Amino acid sequence: MIRVIVDGVSFYTTKKRIVTGVGDSAVINQAVRAVYGLLRNSDTGVSSRVAVYNHKMQQQYFDIQITL
């Protein structure tokens, strides 16, 4: 199981769910996938602040931590 924390909200998921989407929000799914891509350089986990654009072209920031 993989532990993901997005802006203080923690949940457990799998690699397959990260690839297909961990929730209803496309913006959060995109941010989690971006941080998960950084995980190949780490054995234990990674954290990052990610900036993404929503459907109104407004920038949103998410603090994401992924641990194995």
C-alpha positions in Angstrom: 0.0 0.0 0.0 1.1 3.5 -0.7 0.3 6.4 1.7 -0.7 9.7 0.1 -1.2 13.0 2.0 -2.8 15.9 0.0 -3.1 19.1 2.0 -3.2 17.3 5.3 -5.7 14.6 4.2 -4.2 11.1 4.4 -5.3 8.0 2.6 -3.9 4.7 1.4 -4.0 3.7 -2.3 -2.2 1.5 -4.9 -0.1 2.3 -8.0 -3.1 1.3 -10.2 -5.4 3.8 -8.5 -2.8 6.6 -8.8 -2.6 5.9 -12.5 -6.4 5.7 -13.0 -7.2 8.5 -10.5 -7.5 8.6 -6.7 -10.6 10.7 -6.5 -13.2 12.8 -8.3 -11.1 15.9 -8.8 -9.0 15.8 -12.0 -6.8 18.6 -10.7 -5.8 16.5 -7.6 -5.4 13.4 -9.7 -3.0 15.3 -12.0 -1.0 16.6 -9.0 -0.7 13.2 -7.3 0.5 11.6 -10.6 3.1 14.3 -11.0 4.5 13.7 -7.5 4.3 9.9 -8.0 6.5 10.4 -11.1 9.2 11.8 -8.8 9.1 8.7 -6.6 11.3 6.6 -8.9 14.3 8.6 -7.6 13.5 7.6 -4.0 13.3 4.4 -2.0 11.0 5.6 0.8 9.0 8.5 -0.3 8.7 12.0 -1.7 7.0 15.3 -1.0 6.4 18.4 -3.1 4.3 21.4 -3.5 2.6 21.2 -6.9 1.0 24.0 -8.9 -1.7 23.0 -11.4 -4.3 25.0 -13.3 -8.0 24.2 -12.9 -10.7 24.4 -15.6 -11.0 28.2 -15.1 -7.2 28.5 -15.8 -6.6 29.6 -12.1 -3.5 28.3 -10.5 -3.9 26.0 -7.5 -1.3 24.7 -5.1 -1.3 21.3 -3.4 1.2 20.0 -0.8 1.5 16.3 -1.5 3.5 13.6 0.3 3.8 10.0 -1.0 5.4 7.3 1.2 5.9 3.6 0.5 
